[in-house]
Amino acid sequence: MRMCLTGDLGGYYTASIGQDRDQFGVKGDFVTSPEISQIFGELVGLWFIAEWISQGQPKQGVQLIEVGPGRGTLMDDMLRTIKRFPAMRDSIESVFMVEASPELREKQKKLLCGSDTASEDCEAGFRSAEKYSGKPVIWAESLKSIPIESNKVPFIVAHEFFDALPIHCFQSVLAPASPPRTTSISRPPSTHVNPPPTCEWREMMVSPTPPAEAAPNHAEAKPAGTAASAAEFQLILSSKPTRHSRYLPESSPRYRHLKQPPGSVVEICPDASLYAADFATRIGGSDEVKKPQPCGAALILDYGTSDTVPINSLRGIRHHTHVSPFSAPGLVDLSADVDFTAIAEAATLASDGVEVHGPVPQADFLELMGIRQRAEMLIKAAGTDESTADRIRRSWRRLVDRGPSGMGKVYKALAILPENDGRRRPVGFGGDVSSS
């Protein structure tokens, strides 16, 4: 999954695919919320403004960090919104864009800074100045390139980022019976009831499909509703335990409780836990990173489960159609459901200085943030331009659609905040703006 998406050779996001190829938008493979409506990015920007106010309006050291920024549309809308709040705008020290794709980094720079704006190398990667307020924008290939500093106020946004992180899939099976031990001492027959059979985890592995068996959409690899396409690879069950199967499914009681009976399946994303722990450390500190006071916030918006462990969720998308995730490696977008509970668990374990709110459905979050009222303002500004007004209506309603597969239900929002003993809920999660 990592090789197919971000590998140096032929990666979906990182390969040099030419100017005529775009993963995002109507002409690409999928459309994201910021591309659907400017309101989405505006409300995310407002959420961070509300957090900045609630945390005492720090006057300096604020960092805006986006991981997986796509074409930069979300950050562009956020910066345009923040510009209207001069006090917060002036508190921003730097904007960080964590992006693995050289091609997408160039697209983001053109949008945020302008194609003619000069750039220069820096320790994390390269930097330029954004077009709204002249704040430095720094591009980094990984989050590790951005130092964790105790005196900074990190505001982190991750939109449709966690769903693209590599997953491991495991299935519980009956463990092989141990051979009986020989003994020379005669023992009477046991009257104890035999214990239940022991199970162990085995990893689902990706294997080339044998030529004789190659056919569109093997049962293991065909998510519901996928289009027919020949799959070069298939999932098979490992014949013995692997180093991942020995550790990952035993790392949390949520997984251990599913070990019995045989046949249970779990998907685990260790990278998601690492990122969540990094976010939490930047906000709340840790044993290694001492912060005078927890500060900052992280907002995660993605699709996934809130009360169950994901299973069988690996999917491929190409030209807005579900396809086998094992067909056309490097040309198909791969994603899997986000385990929000695992993210919350990793964050709170990494730092005693944070607490987690959510996840809540995207519809609830956006409606509490005022999506309806903002849409009405834009419709009013459109005046007699009925086509623009109709586009605005359709766009915002799509973002809050609560139907079975609607974005308002499938997508969710989760926030990581400084620990405050439950005295304050953030806006969008049942709280109001407050000034500490």
C-alpha positions as CSV (number, residue, x, y, z in Angstrom):
1,M,0.0,0.0,0.0
2,R,2.8,2.4,0.8
3,M,4.7,1.5,-2.3
4,C,1.6,1.9,-4.5
5,L,0.8,5.3,-3.1
6,T,4.1,7.0,-2.3
7,G,6.8,4.8,-3.7
8,D,9.6,6.5,-5.6
9,L,8.9,4.4,-8.7
10,G,5.4,4.6,-10.0
11,G,3.7,5.8,-6.7
12,Y,0.1,7.1,-7.2
13,Y,1.0,10.4,-5.5
14,T,4.7,10.6,-6.1
15,A,5.4,9.4,-9.6
16,S,6.0,12.0,-12.3
17,I,2.7,11.6,-14.0
18,G,2.7,14.7,-16.2
19,Q,0.7,17.9,-16.3
20,D,-2.4,16.2,-17.9
21,R,-3.0,13.9,-14.9
22,D,-4.7,15.1,-11.7
23,Q,-5.8,12.7,-8.9
24,F,-8.4,15.2,-7.6
25,G,-11.5,16.8,-9.0
26,V,-14.1,15.9,-11.6
27,K,-11.3,15.0,-14.2
28,G,-9.4,13.0,-11.6
29,D,-10.2,9.9,-9.5
30,F,-12.1,11.4,-6.6
31,V,-13.4,14.7,-5.2
32,T,-12.7,15.9,-1.6
33,S,-14.7,18.2,0.6
34,P,-12.6,21.3,0.1
35,E,-13.0,20.8,-3.7
36,I,-16.8,20.5,-3.3
37,S,-17.3,23.8,-1.5
38,Q,-15.2,26.7,-0.2
39,I,-17.3,26.7,2.9
40,F,-15.6,23.5,4.1
41,G,-12.2,25.1,4.4
42,E,-13.6,28.4,5.7
43,L,-15.3,26.5,8.6
44,V,-12.1,24.5,9.4
45,G,-10.3,27.9,9.5
46,L,-13.0,29.2,11.8
47,W,-12.6,26.2,14.1
48,F,-8.9,26.9,14.6
49,I,-9.7,30.6,15.2
50,A,-12.2,29.6,17.9
51,E,-9.5,27.3,19.5
52,W,-7.0,30.1,19.4
53,I,-9.4,32.4,21.2
54,S,-10.4,29.7,23.7
55,Q,-6.7,29.2,24.5
56,G,-6.1,32.8,25.4
57,Q,-5.2,34.2,22.0
58,P,-1.4,33.5,22.1
59,K,0.4,36.3,20.4
60,Q,3.3,34.4,18.9
61,G,4.6,30.9,18.1
62,V,1.5,29.6,16.3
63,Q,2.2,27.0,13.7
64,L,-0.4,25.9,11.1
65,I,0.5,22.3,10.0
66,E,-1.4,20.3,7.4
67,V,-0.5,16.7,6.6
68,G,-1.5,15.4,3.2
69,P,-2.6,18.7,1.8
70,G,-3.7,17.5,-1.7
71,R,-3.8,20.5,-4.1
72,G,-3.7,23.0,-1.2
73,T,-7.3,24.0,-1.5
74,L,-8.1,23.5,2.2
75,M,-5.1,25.5,3.4
76,D,-5.9,28.2,0.9
77,D,-9.4,28.6,2.2
78,M,-8.2,28.5,5.8
79,L,-5.6,31.2,5.2
80,R,-8.1,33.4,3.4
81,T,-10.4,33.1,6.4
82,I,-7.8,33.7,9.0
83,K,-6.7,36.8,7.2
84,R,-9.9,38.4,8.3
85,F,-8.9,38.0,12.0
86,P,-5.7,40.1,12.1
87,A,-4.8,39.2,15.7
88,M,-4.6,35.5,14.9
89,R,-3.0,36.1,11.5
90,D,-0.2,38.1,13.2
91,S,0.4,35.3,15.8
92,I,1.2,32.7,13.0
93,E,4.9,32.1,12.8
94,S,4.9,29.5,10.0
95,V,2.7,27.4,7.9
96,F,3.9,23.8,7.3
97,M,2.7,21.6,4.5
98,V,3.7,18.0,5.0
99,E,3.6,16.5,1.4
100,A,5.5,13.5,0.0
101,S,4.7,14.3,-3.7
102,P,7.0,16.7,-5.5
103,E,4.3,17.4,-8.1
104,L,1.7,18.2,-5.5
105,R,4.2,20.4,-3.6
106,E,4.5,22.5,-6.8
107,K,0.7,22.7,-7.2
108,Q,0.4,23.8,-3.5
109,K,3.1,26.5,-3.9
110,K,1.4,27.9,-7.0
111,L,-2.0,28.1,-5.3
112,L,-0.8,29.4,-1.9
113,C,2.1,31.6,-3.0
114,G,1.7,32.3,-6.7
115,S,3.8,30.8,-9.5
116,D,6.2,33.8,-9.6
117,T,7.0,33.8,-5.8
118,A,10.5,32.9,-5.0
119,S,11.4,29.9,-2.9
120,E,14.5,28.9,-1.0
121,D,15.8,25.8,0.6
122,C,15.5,25.4,4.4
123,E,16.2,22.7,6.9
124,A,12.8,21.0,6.6
125,G,12.6,21.3,2.8
126,F,11.9,24.5,1.0
127,R,10.0,27.7,1.8
128,S,8.1,30.5,0.2
129,A,5.7,33.3,1.3
130,E,1.9,32.9,1.2
131,K,-0.1,35.4,-0.9
132,Y,-2.5,36.6,1.8
133,S,-0.3,37.9,4.6
134,G,3.3,37.0,3.5
135,K,3.7,34.3,6.2
136,P,6.4,31.7,5.5
137,V,5.1,28.5,4.1
138,I,7.5,25.5,4.6
139,W,7.2,22.3,2.7
140,A,8.4,19.1,4.3
141,E,8.4,15.5,3.1
142,S,7.5,14.1,6.5
143,L,6.2,15.3,9.8
144,K,9.5,14.2,11.4
145,S,11.2,17.1,9.5
146,I,9.3,19.6,11.7
147,P,11.0,19.8,15.2
148,I,8.7,19.4,18.2
149,E,9.3,22.5,20.2
150,S,7.9,23.1,23.7
151,N,7.3,26.8,23.1
152,K,5.2,26.5,19.9
153,V,1.4,26.4,19.5
154,P,0.7,23.8,16.9
155,F,-2.6,23.8,15.0
156,I,-2.7,20.6,13.0
157,V,-5.3,19.6,10.4
158,A,-5.5,16.2,8.7
159,H,-8.2,15.9,6.1
160,E,-8.5,12.5,4.3
161,F,-4.9,11.7,5.3
162,F,-5.3,8.8,7.7
163,D,-7.4,6.7,5.3
164,A,-4.4,6.5,2.9
165,L,-2.0,5.2,5.5
166,P,-1.0,1.5,5.1
167,I,-3.0,-1.1,7.0
168,H,-2.3,-4.6,8.1
169,C,-5.1,-7.2,8.0
170,F,-5.2,-10.2,10.4
171,Q,-7.4,-13.2,10.8
172,S,-7.6,-15.5,13.8
173,V,-7.2,-19.2,13.2
174,L,-6.9,-22.3,15.3
175,A,-3.3,-22.7,16.5
176,P,-1.6,-26.0,15.6
177,A,-1.9,-28.6,18.4
178,S,1.2,-29.0,20.4
179,P,2.6,-32.6,20.4
180,P,1.9,-34.5,23.6
181,R,4.7,-34.7,26.1
182,T,6.0,-38.2,26.9
183,T,6.4,-39.3,30.5
184,S,7.3,-42.5,32.2
185,I,4.9,-41.9,35.1
186,S,1.5,-43.5,34.8
187,R,-1.3,-40.9,35.6
188,P,-5.0,-41.6,36.1
189,P,-7.3,-40.4,33.4
190,S,-8.1,-36.7,33.7
191,T,-11.7,-35.6,34.6
192,H,-11.1,-32.0,33.7
193,V,-13.1,-30.4,30.9
194,N,-10.9,-29.8,27.9
195,P,-10.1,-26.0,27.5
196,P,-11.3,-24.2,24.4
197,P,-9.0,-24.5,21.4
198,T,-6.3,-21.9,21.2
199,C,-6.4,-19.3,18.4
200,E,-3.5,-17.3,16.9
201,W,-3.4,-14.4,14.5
202,R,-2.3,-14.8,10.9
203,E,-1.6,-12.0,8.6
204,M,-3.4,-11.5,5.3
205,M,-0.6,-11.1,2.6
206,V,-0.6,-9.7,-0.9
207,S,0.4,-12.3,-3.4
208,P,0.6,-12.4,-7.3
209,T,-2.5,-14.0,-8.8
210,P,-1.5,-17.3,-10.6
211,P,-2.0,-16.9,-14.3
212,A,-4.5,-19.8,-14.4
213,E,-6.6,-18.1,-11.7
214,A,-6.4,-14.5,-13.0
215,A,-9.9,-13.2,-13.3
216,P,-11.7,-9.9,-12.6
217,N,-12.3,-9.3,-8.9
218,H,-11.4,-12.3,-6.8
219,A,-13.7,-12.8,-3.8
220,E,-11.1,-11.7,-1.3
221,A,-10.3,-8.5,-3.1
222,K,-13.7,-7.3,-4.3
223,P,-15.3,-4.6,-2.2
224,A,-19.0,-4.2,-2.6
225,G,-20.0,-2.2,-5.7
226,T,-16.6,-2.4,-7.4
227,A,-16.2,-2.3,-11.1
228,A,-14.8,-5.3,-12.9
229,S,-11.1,-5.2,-13.7
230,A,-8.4,-7.8,-13.8
231,A,-6.5,-8.1,-10.5
232,E,-2.8,-8.8,-10.7
233,F,-2.7,-9.6,-7.0
234,Q,-4.8,-11.3,-4.4
235,L,-5.0,-11.6,-0.6
236,I,-3.9,-14.9,0.9
237,L,-3.7,-16.1,4.5
238,S,-0.1,-16.5,5.8
239,S,0.8,-20.1,6.4
240,K,2.4,-19.2,9.7
241,P,2.6,-16.3,12.2
242,T,4.6,-13.2,11.1
243,R,6.4,-10.6,13.2
244,H,3.4,-8.3,12.6
245,S,0.8,-10.9,13.6
246,R,2.7,-11.7,16.8
247,Y,2.6,-8.0,18.0
248,L,0.0,-5.7,16.4
249,P,-3.2,-7.7,17.2
250,E,-1.9,-8.1,20.8
251,S,-1.2,-4.4,21.2
252,S,-4.7,-3.4,22.4
253,P,-7.5,-5.2,24.4
254,R,-9.8,-4.1,21.5
255,Y,-8.0,-6.6,19.3
256,R,-7.3,-9.3,21.9
257,H,-11.0,-9.6,22.7
258,L,-11.6,-10.6,19.1
259,K,-9.1,-13.4,18.9
260,Q,-11.8,-16.0,19.8
261,P,-13.6,-17.5,17.9
262,P,-11.5,-18.4,14.9
263,G,-12.3,-16.5,11.7
264,S,-12.3,-13.0,13.3
265,V,-10.7,-10.3,11.1
266,V,-9.2,-7.0,12.1
267,E,-7.5,-4.2,10.2
268,I,-4.7,-2.2,12.1
269,C,-2.9,0.9,11.0
270,P,0.3,1.3,13.0
271,D,1.2,4.5,11.1
272,A,-2.1,6.1,12.3
273,S,-1.1,5.5,15.9
274,L,2.3,7.0,15.3
275,Y,0.9,10.2,13.8
276,A,-1.7,10.5,16.5
277,A,1.1,10.1,19.1
278,D,3.1,12.8,17.3
279,F,0.1,15.2,17.3
280,A,-0.5,14.6,21.0
281,T,3.1,15.1,21.9
282,R,3.3,18.4,20.0
283,I,0.1,19.6,21.8
284,G,0.5,18.1,25.3
285,G,4.1,17.3,25.7
286,S,5.6,14.0,27.0
287,D,8.3,12.6,29.2
288,E,10.8,13.7,26.5
289,V,9.1,16.9,25.5
290,K,8.4,19.2,28.5
291,K,5.8,21.9,27.7
292,P,5.2,24.7,30.2
293,Q,1.6,24.3,29.4
294,P,-0.3,22.2,26.8
295,C,-1.4,24.2,23.8
296,G,-2.5,23.9,20.3
297,A,-5.1,21.5,18.7
298,A,-5.4,18.8,16.0
299,L,-8.5,18.4,13.8
300,I,-8.9,15.1,12.0
301,L,-11.6,14.7,9.3
302,D,-11.9,11.4,7.5
303,Y,-14.2,8.4,6.9
304,G,-14.2,5.4,9.1
305,T,-15.6,3.7,12.2
306,S,-16.2,5.2,15.6
307,D,-17.2,2.2,17.7
308,T,-15.9,-0.9,15.8
309,V,-12.6,-2.2,14.4
310,P,-12.5,-1.8,10.6
311,I,-12.7,-5.0,8.6
312,N,-12.6,-5.7,4.8
313,S,-12.4,-1.9,4.1
314,L,-9.5,-1.8,1.7
315,R,-10.7,-0.2,-1.5
316,G,-9.5,1.1,-4.8
317,I,-10.9,4.2,-6.7
318,R,-10.2,5.2,-10.2
319,H,-12.1,7.7,-12.3
320,H,-14.7,8.0,-9.5
321,T,-15.5,4.3,-9.6
322,H,-14.6,1.6,-7.1
323,V,-12.2,-0.9,-8.6
324,S,-10.2,-3.8,-7.2
325,P,-7.4,-2.4,-5.0
326,F,-5.2,-5.0,-6.5
327,S,-5.5,-3.9,-10.1
328,A,-3.2,-1.4,-11.9
329,P,-0.9,-0.7,-8.9
330,G,0.2,3.0,-8.9
331,L,-2.7,4.1,-11.1
332,V,-5.5,3.4,-8.5
333,D,-6.0,5.3,-5.3
334,L,-6.0,3.1,-2.2
335,S,-7.7,3.8,1.0
336,A,-9.1,2.0,4.1
337,D,-11.5,3.0,6.9
338,V,-10.0,5.0,9.7
339,D,-10.1,3.5,13.2
340,F,-10.9,6.6,15.2
341,T,-10.9,4.8,18.5
342,A,-7.4,3.6,17.8
343,I,-6.3,7.2,17.1
344,A,-7.9,8.4,20.3
345,E,-6.2,5.6,22.3
346,A,-2.8,6.3,20.8
347,A,-3.1,10.1,21.5
348,T,-4.0,9.7,25.1
349,L,-1.4,7.1,25.7
350,A,1.3,9.3,24.2
351,S,0.6,12.4,26.3
352,D,-1.1,13.0,29.6
353,G,-1.5,16.6,28.5
354,V,-4.2,16.0,25.9
355,E,-7.8,14.9,25.7
356,V,-9.9,13.7,22.7
357,H,-13.3,14.8,21.6
358,G,-15.4,12.9,19.1
359,P,-15.6,11.5,16.6
360,V,-18.8,13.1,15.6
361,P,-20.5,12.8,12.1
362,Q,-19.3,15.5,9.7
363,A,-22.8,16.7,9.3
364,D,-23.1,17.5,13.0
365,F,-19.7,19.2,13.0
366,L,-20.4,21.4,10.0
367,E,-23.9,22.3,11.0
368,L,-22.7,23.3,14.5
369,M,-20.0,25.4,12.8
370,G,-22.6,27.3,10.8
371,I,-22.5,25.7,7.3
372,R,-26.2,26.5,6.6
373,Q,-25.8,30.2,7.6
374,R,-22.6,30.6,5.6
375,A,-24.3,29.0,2.5
376,E,-27.2,31.5,2.9
377,M,-24.7,34.4,2.9
378,L,-23.1,33.1,-0.3
379,I,-26.4,32.5,-2.0
380,K,-27.5,36.1,-1.1
381,A,-24.2,37.4,-2.5
382,A,-24.9,35.6,-5.8
383,G,-27.9,37.8,-6.3
384,T,-29.8,36.9,-9.5
385,D,-27.2,34.4,-10.6
386,E,-29.4,31.4,-10.0
387,S,-26.9,28.8,-11.4
388,T,-24.3,29.9,-8.8
389,A,-26.9,29.9,-6.1
390,D,-28.0,26.4,-7.1
391,R,-24.4,25.1,-7.1
392,I,-23.9,26.5,-3.6
393,R,-27.0,24.7,-2.4
394,R,-26.1,21.4,-3.9
395,S,-22.5,21.6,-2.6
396,W,-23.2,22.3,1.0
397,R,-26.0,19.8,1.2
398,R,-23.7,17.1,-0.2
399,L,-21.3,17.8,2.6
400,V,-23.9,17.2,5.3
401,D,-25.9,14.4,3.5
402,R,-26.9,11.9,6.2
403,G,-27.9,9.1,3.8
404,P,-26.5,5.6,4.2
405,S,-23.4,6.5,2.1
406,G,-23.7,10.3,2.4
407,M,-20.6,12.4,3.3
408,G,-22.3,13.8,6.4
409,K,-22.7,10.4,7.9
410,V,-19.6,8.4,6.6
411,Y,-17.1,11.2,7.3
412,K,-16.3,12.1,10.9
413,A,-14.5,14.7,12.9
414,L,-12.2,14.1,15.8
415,A,-10.3,16.7,17.9
416,I,-7.2,16.4,20.1
417,L,-7.0,19.3,22.6
418,P,-5.0,20.3,25.7
419,E,-6.2,18.5,28.7
420,N,-8.7,20.7,30.7
421,D,-10.4,18.2,33.0
422,G,-13.5,18.3,30.9
423,R,-14.2,22.0,31.7
424,R,-14.5,23.0,28.0
425,R,-15.8,21.3,24.9
426,P,-14.6,22.7,21.5
427,V,-16.9,24.3,19.0
428,G,-18.3,21.8,16.6
429,F,-18.3,19.1,19.4
430,G,-21.0,20.6,21.6
431,G,-19.1,23.6,23.0
432,D,-19.0,27.3,22.5
433,V,-16.2,29.8,22.0
434,S,-14.7,30.9,25.3
435,S,-11.7,33.1,26.2
436,S,-9.4,31.8,28.9
